[in-house]
Amino acid sequence: MKIQKAVSIKKVNNKNNTKDDLNFWLTKSSEERVSAVEFLRRQSHGSSNRLQRVIRIIQRS
């Protein structure tokens, strides 16, 4: 038995994909949605428990 490679190509800006994503997340509980956001935050900002504070100083002339 040989495994065949399967590739599916989808457009990122497709409106149907957006509706499918929305419908998927609406089926999840609020705890599952918050957990998914926390997972993405940890991937992007590291494993700290808090978000970093950012201060921007703008100099007016």
N, C-alpha and C positions, 0 to 999 in steps of 0.2 A: 504494500500500500504506500503510495507516494502522496505527500501533502502538496497541494497546489497553492501557490501564492495568490492572494486575493487583495485587490486594491480598489478602494472606492474614493472618488474625488468629489468633494462638495465645495460649493462656493460659500465663503464666509458671510457675505453680505446678502444672502438669499433670505427673503422675507419669510418663506416657509420654514427655514431653519430657526428663525427667531421665534416664530409661533410655536414650533415644536419644543424649543428650549423653555419657553414660558410655560407651556402646558406641563412639561416634565417637572419643573420646579414648583408649580402650583399643586402637584400631587404629593409633594413632600411636606412633612410637618415643619413648623417653624424651627424646632430644635435641629432638624436635619439641615435646613438651609443655613442656619447660623454656624453649624459645624463645618459645612462646606466652605463658607466664607473664611472661617478661622483657619482651615487647612490651607487655603490659597494665600492668606496673609502670612502664615508661617513659612510657606515656600518662598514668598517674595521678600519678607522682612526679617527672616530668622525666627528663632524659637523663643524670643522674649515674650513675656506676658502682656506687655504694653506696647502701644504704638509709640514711635519716636515723636518728640515734639520738634517742630521745625520753626525757626525764627528767621524771618527775612527782614533785613534792614534796607530800606529804600532811601536813597539820598536825593533830596529835591534840590534843584538848582535854581 
